[in-house]
Amino acid sequence: MKEPWSLQEVRRLRELAQAGEPLESIAAVLGRTSSAIRNKAGFHAISLRRDRLAGAVLAGPISEPS
């Protein structure tokens, strides 16, 4: 079993999650399993959901419905 989470690791987890990094990448950076990342994120209410539009290129301006 790995050492307990440090405050710096939890802060890094939050930063990576907010940046939209994939779960597997966060696990690799922190040297933890994907399961450990999911569990710690859940405990600290850190969302691991990536924005579906992140990196998407829009064809044109979005207009209000008439």
N, C-alpha and C positions, 0 to 999 in steps of 0.2 A: 504494500500500500504506500502511496506517495505521501509526502509531508502534507500537513494541513495547509489550506489556502492562506496566503498572505494578503494583506490589504492591497498591496501593489498588484498582485495577480487579479484580484477582483476588479480593481480599477482598469487594468488592461483588458480584461474580459469585456467590461462595459464599453470601452473605447472601440474595440474591434467589432463588437456587435452593432454599435451605433454607426460604424463605418460601412456596415453591410457585408462584412467578411463572412464567407461560408463557414459552417460549423466545423468542417474538417480542417480548415486553415487555422481557425482559432485554437483547436485542439493541438495542432502541430506547434504553433507558436508558444503555447503555454505548457507544452509537454504533458498534457492530460488526455484522457480518453474522451471521445465524443459524448459518452454517457455522463462523465463527470462534468463536462461543460454544460450539458442540458440541465443536470441537477442543480448546479451552482447558479446558473442563470435563473432557473425557476425560483430558487430560494430567495434571490435578490431582486426578483421581478424585472429581470433584464430580458428584453425581447430578442429572440434570435431570428425572427422573421425578416427576410430581406424584402426590400421595396421592389415590387414587381416591375416598376417603371425605371428603376435605377439602371442607368446606362442605355436606356431605350432612346431611340431617335424618333421624334415625332415628325409626321409628314407635313404638318402645317399648324397654324395657331388653333387653339381650342376655343370655340365660340359658345356663347350661351344659347340654349334652345330658345326659339322664337315663341 
